[in-house]
Amino acid sequence: MTQSSRVASIDAFRGFVMLLMMAEVIRLGSVAEAFPDSGFWEFLAFHQSHVSWVGCSLHDLIQPSFSFLVGVALPFSIASRVARGQSRGFMLGHALWRALLLILLGVFLRSVHSDQTNWTFEDTLSQIGLGYPFLFLLGLQSVRNQLVALGVILIGYWLAWAMHPLPGEGFDYAAIGASADWQHHAQGFAAHWNKHLNLGSAFDRWFLNLFPRSDAYVVNGGGYLTLSFIPTLGTMILGLLAGNWIKADLAPVALIKRFLVAGMLGLVLGQLLHSLGLCPIVKRIWTPSWILFSGGWCFLILAAFYAILDWRQCQKWAFPLVVIGMNSIAAYCIAHLIHHFTVSNIQTHLGQNIFGIAGAGYAPLVEGIAVLAVFWLILFWMYRRKLFLRI
């Protein structure tokens, strides 16, 4: 593989991640509710939804995978810019501009159905934007310094949360939107990572109220946090390491072995921290154990895509994923902006009951497949005309 060649596995993996995100329109949870005795639909519904707190589903791996792939692509982006004669100062300026656009695009998409700008920063794009300048600077450093930065994030972020005081006797849980007896609260040391009762929530109750809003910010209902951009940076650093390995032009078998070892190490270490009660695996607040655990899955999935697409050169089947993966920002915006527009127009032209053609229970599935097909056709049209939305 030359440095200038495009790595098919990166585009396909990114396309797979974005397909999972766009496929939310299929609403497998609604199908499962219509067939409560079906373990098949229950299984699919579980993996198309986020777990309540501790644990992991396939859907929980979307955001870390997308963040991981930002890191994977960075060494190639830096090499391309250096080849075009861009200085480090110019590249840093572009990185800062890109970060700002990602943050603001995230805010814009969260504000589409609001009466005013919704100044929160917990979504995928804003989280990546907040960490991207630091990732870029690390991309210019040695692998040793990248590993040191990862260690500082893992240990420093864990320590900061561990030192945050736990609620004492007589604590007013309702005042911060929390419940004292929520079934997913951990006991003992792991309680430092309980929903709404942690360092990140305390930070947001101060930070997010600095922005104009109609009502005072108390909590994010899902437990998501602004400060999660710090451990998200850790996930992007794991991707950066993977990108360095790919760019180093290692033998395919040696590269795949590295991915597999890194993946298994991440899974084992993350699960060990969780099992010992030192740090629970929680995606919603991006705990250090989640960095390792989800990062492990990212390495393993990348190994599979690389082995099939770039080593064995079996690429034709992945074309639909590549179409999405090469236009991931466009796919993200399409999924957030034109869902209801697409549904209403399909019904206008094909009939209000078109989605019930297979029965009421399958209507959400039929609707979702139709919408997903429209999304893909738009991206295919853009692909054919080389229209790629870049930030």
C-alpha positions in Angstrom: 0.0 0.0 0.0 1.4 3.4 -0.9 0.8 6.4 1.2 -1.2 8.0 -1.5 -3.5 5.0 -2.0 -7.0 5.0 -0.4 -7.5 2.4 2.3 -10.7 0.7 1.5 -11.3 -0.7 5.0 -11.3 2.8 6.5 -14.1 4.0 4.1 -16.1 0.8 4.5 -15.8 0.8 8.3 -16.9 4.4 8.4 -19.7 3.6 6.1 -20.8 0.7 8.3 -20.8 3.0 11.3 -22.9 5.6 9.5 -25.3 3.0 8.2 -25.9 1.9 11.8 -26.6 5.5 12.7 -28.9 6.1 9.8 -30.7 2.8 10.3 -32.3 4.2 13.5 -35.2 5.1 11.1 -36.0 1.4 10.9 -37.2 1.5 14.6 -36.6 -2.1 15.5 -37.8 -1.4 19.0 -41.3 -0.7 17.7 -41.3 -3.9 15.7 -40.2 -5.8 18.8 -43.1 -4.3 20.8 -45.5 -5.5 18.1 -44.1 -9.1 18.5 -43.3 -9.4 22.2 -42.8 -13.2 22.0 -40.1 -13.0 19.4 -36.6 -13.3 20.7 -35.3 -12.4 17.2 -36.8 -9.0 17.2 -35.9 -8.4 20.8 -32.3 -9.2 20.1 -32.2 -6.8 17.1 -34.0 -4.1 19.1 -31.5 -4.3 21.9 -28.6 -3.8 19.5 -30.3 -0.8 17.9 -30.7 1.0 21.3 -28.3 2.3 23.9 -28.0 0.4 27.2 -29.5 2.2 30.2 -26.2 2.7 31.8 -23.6 0.0 32.3 -22.7 -2.3 29.4 -22.6 -2.2 25.7 -24.8 -2.9 22.6 -23.9 -2.6 18.9 -25.6 0.8 18.9 -23.3 2.0 21.7 -20.3 1.4 19.4 -21.4 3.9 16.8 -19.9 7.0 18.4 -16.6 5.5 19.5 -16.1 3.9 16.1 -16.7 7.2 14.3 -14.3 9.0 16.8 -11.8 6.2 16.4 -11.8 6.6 12.6 -11.2 10.3 12.9 -7.9 9.3 14.5 -7.2 6.6 11.9 -7.5 9.0 9.0 -5.4 11.8 10.5 -1.9 10.5 9.6 -3.0 10.3 6.0 -4.4 13.8 6.1 -1.3 15.2 7.6 0.9 13.4 5.1 -1.2 14.7 2.2 -1.0 18.3 3.5 2.7 18.1 4.0 3.1 16.8 0.4 1.3 19.9 -0.8 3.8 22.1 1.0 1.5 23.3 3.9 3.3 24.5 7.0 2.5 23.3 10.5 1.1 26.7 11.3 -1.3 26.6 8.4 -2.3 23.1 9.2 -3.0 24.0 12.8 -5.1 26.9 11.7 -7.1 24.6 9.5 -7.5 22.1 12.4 -8.9 24.9 14.6 -11.3 26.0 11.9 -12.4 22.5 11.3 -12.9 22.0 15.1 -15.1 25.1 15.3 -17.2 24.1 12.3 -17.8 20.6 13.9 -18.8 22.1 17.2 -21.2 24.6 15.6 -22.6 22.0 13.2 -23.4 19.8 16.2 -25.1 22.7 18.0 -27.1 23.6 14.8 -28.3 20.0 14.3 -29.4 19.8 18.0 -31.3 23.1 17.6 -33.3 22.3 14.5 -36.5 21.8 16.4 -35.8 24.2 19.2 -37.1 27.7 19.8 -33.6 29.0 20.4 -30.0 27.8 20.0 -29.5 24.7 22.1 -26.1 25.3 23.6 -25.0 21.8 24.6 -21.9 19.9 23.4 -22.5 16.2 24.1 -23.2 15.0 20.6 -20.7 13.2 18.3 -19.7 16.1 16.1 -19.2 18.6 19.0 -17.3 16.1 21.0 -14.9 15.4 18.1 -14.6 19.1 17.5 -13.7 19.9 21.1 -10.9 17.3 21.0 -9.7 17.7 17.4 -7.1 20.4 17.9 -5.4 18.3 20.5 -5.6 15.2 18.3 -4.0 17.2 15.5 -1.1 18.3 17.7 -0.6 14.7 18.8 -0.6 13.6 15.2 2.6 15.6 14.8 4.3 13.9 17.7 6.0 10.6 18.1 4.1 7.4 19.0 5.7 7.5 22.4 4.2 10.9 23.1 0.8 9.7 21.8 0.9 6.8 24.2 1.9 9.2 27.1 -1.1 11.4 26.2 -3.4 8.4 26.2 -2.1 7.3 29.6 -2.5 10.8 31.1 -6.2 10.8 29.9 -6.9 7.4 31.2 -5.3 7.9 34.6 -6.0 11.6 35.0 -9.6 11.5 34.1 -10.2 8.5 36.3 -8.5 10.2 39.2 -10.5 13.4 38.8 -13.8 11.5 39.0 -12.6 9.3 41.8 -11.8 12.4 43.9 -15.2 14.0 43.3 -17.2 13.7 46.5 -20.1 11.3 46.7 -23.6 12.5 47.9 -23.7 12.7 51.7 -26.5 12.0 54.1 -29.5 14.2 53.4 -28.4 15.0 49.9 -31.2 16.6 47.8 -31.2 14.3 44.7 -34.3 15.9 43.2 -32.5 19.3 43.0 -30.1 17.9 40.4 -32.6 15.8 38.5 -31.4 12.5 40.1 -33.0 9.7 41.9 -31.6 8.2 45.1 -32.9 4.7 44.3 -32.3 4.5 40.5 -31.8 0.8 39.8 -28.6 1.3 37.8 -26.8 3.2 40.5 -23.6 1.5 41.6 -22.6 1.0 45.2 -19.2 1.5 46.8 -16.3 3.1 44.9 -18.0 2.7 41.5 -20.6 5.2 42.7 -18.3 8.0 41.6 -19.6 7.3 38.1 -23.3 7.3 38.9 -25.7 9.1 36.6 -26.1 12.9 37.4 -24.0 12.5 40.6 -20.6 12.7 39.0 -17.9 15.3 38.2 -19.1 15.8 34.6 -22.7 16.6 35.7 -21.5 19.1 38.3 -19.3 20.7 35.6 -22.2 21.0 33.2 -24.5 22.5 35.8 -22.0 25.4 36.0 -20.7 25.5 32.4 -23.9 25.2 30.3 -25.7 27.8 32.4 -23.2 30.3 31.1 -25.0 30.2 27.8 -28.4 31.8 27.0 -31.2 29.4 27.6 -34.9 29.7 28.4 -34.6 27.5 31.5 -31.7 26.8 33.8 -29.8 23.7 32.8 -30.0 20.9 35.4 -29.2 17.6 33.7 -29.1 15.9 30.4 -31.7 13.2 30.6 -29.5 10.6 29.1 -26.6 11.5 31.3 -24.4 12.7 28.5 -21.7 15.3 29.3 -19.6 18.1 27.8 -16.4 16.8 29.5 -16.7 13.5 27.7 -14.7 15.1 24.9 -11.6 14.4 27.0 -12.0 10.6 27.0 -13.3 10.8 23.5 -9.9 12.2 22.6 -8.5 9.1 24.2 -10.5 7.0 21.7 -9.3 9.2 18.8 -5.7 8.6 20.0 -6.3 4.8 19.8 -7.4 5.4 16.2 -4.3 7.6 15.6 -2.1 4.7 16.7 -4.0 2.4 14.3 -3.6 4.9 11.5 0.1 5.2 12.1 0.4 1.4 11.8 -1.5 1.3 8.5 0.5 4.2 7.1 3.8 2.5 8.1 3.1 0.0 5.3 3.5 -3.1 7.4 2.9 -6.5 6.0 -0.9 -7.2 6.1 -0.6 -10.2 8.4 1.6 -8.3 10.8 -0.7 -5.3 10.8 -3.8 -7.5 11.4 -2.0 -9.2 14.3 -1.3 -5.8 15.9 -5.0 -4.9 15.5 -6.1 -8.2 17.1 -3.6 -7.9 20.0 -4.6 -4.3 20.6 -8.3 -5.2 20.4 -8.1 -8.1 22.9 -6.0 -6.1 25.2 -8.5 -3.2 25.3 -11.4 -5.6 25.9 -9.6 -7.4 28.7 -8.4 -4.3 30.5 -11.7 -2.5 30.2 -13.6 -5.5 31.5 -11.1 -6.0 34.3 -11.4 -2.4 35.6 -15.2 -2.9 35.5 -15.2 -6.3 37.2 -12.9 -5.1 40.0 -15.3 -2.1 40.7 -12.5 0.4 39.8 -14.3 2.0 36.9 -17.6 0.8 35.3 -18.0 0.5 31.5 -20.4 3.3 30.7 -20.6 4.8 27.3 -22.9 7.7 28.2 -20.2 9.3 30.3 -17.3 7.8 28.4 -15.5 6.3 31.4 -11.8 5.3 31.0 -12.8 1.6 31.0 -15.1 2.5 28.1 -12.2 4.0 26.2 -10.4 0.7 26.5 -13.4 -1.6 26.0 -14.9 0.2 23.0 -11.5 0.9 21.6 -10.9 -2.9 21.7 -14.0 -3.5 19.6 -12.9 -0.8 17.2 -9.5 -2.5 16.7 -11.2 -5.9 16.1 -13.7 -4.5 13.6 -11.0 -2.6 11.8 -8.9 -5.9 11.7 -11.9 -7.7 10.0 -12.5 -4.9 7.5 -8.8 -4.6 6.7 -8.3 -8.4 6.3 -11.3 -8.7 3.9 -10.9 -5.5 1.9 -7.2 -4.6 1.8 -5.5 -7.9 2.3 -7.8 -10.3 0.5 -9.0 -7.6 -1.9 -12.7 -8.7 -1.6 -14.1 -5.2 -2.1 -17.2 -5.3 -4.4 -19.6 -6.3 -1.7 -18.6 -3.2 0.4 -19.4 -0.6 -2.3 -22.7 0.4 -0.7 -20.7 1.1 2.6 -18.0 3.0 0.7 -20.6 5.3 -0.8 -21.7 6.2 2.7 -18.3 6.3 4.3 -16.8 8.7 1.7 -19.5 11.2 2.5 -19.9 10.7 6.3 -20.7 14.3 7.2 -23.3 14.5 4.4 -24.8 11.2 5.7 -24.9 12.6 9.3 -26.7 15.8 8.2 -29.1 13.9 5.9 -30.1 11.6 8.7 -30.8 14.5 11.1 -32.5 16.9 8.7 -34.7 15.2 6.1 -36.2 12.1 7.8 -39.7 13.5 8.3 -39.6 15.3 5.0 -38.8 12.0 3.3 -41.5 10.1 5.1 -44.2 12.6 4.3 -43.3 12.8 0.6 -43.3 9.0 0.2 -46.8 8.9 1.8 -48.0 11.9 -0.4 -47.0 10.1 -3.6 -47.5 6.5 -2.8 -50.4 6.6 -0.3 -50.8 7.3 3.4 -51.0 3.6 4.2 -48.1 2.5 2.0 -45.9 1.5 5.0 -48.6 -0.9 6.3 -48.3 -3.1 3.2 -46.8 -6.0 5.2 -49.0 -5.5 8.2 -49.2 -2.9 11.0 -46.5 -4.6 13.1 -44.0 -4.3 10.3 -44.9 -0.8 9.3 -42.0 0.9 11.2 -39.6 -1.6 9.4 -41.0 -0.9 6.0 -41.0 2.8 6.5 -37.4 2.7 7.8 -36.2 0.6 4.8 -37.8 3.0 2.4 -36.3 6.1 4.1 -32.9 4.5 4.3 -33.0 3.7 0.6 -33.8 7.3 -0.2 -30.8 8.4 2.0 -28.5 6.0 0.2 -29.7 7.0 -3.2 -28.9 10.7 -2.4 -25.4 9.7 -1.2 -24.9 7.6 -4.4 -25.9 10.5 -6.5 -23.4 12.6 -4.7 -20.8 9.9 -5.1 -21.3 9.6 -8.8 -20.8 13.3 -9.2 -17.9 13.5 -6.8 -19.7 15.8 -4.4 -18.2 15.1 -1.0 -19.0 17.3 2.0 -15.8 18.1 3.8 -15.1 20.1 6.9 
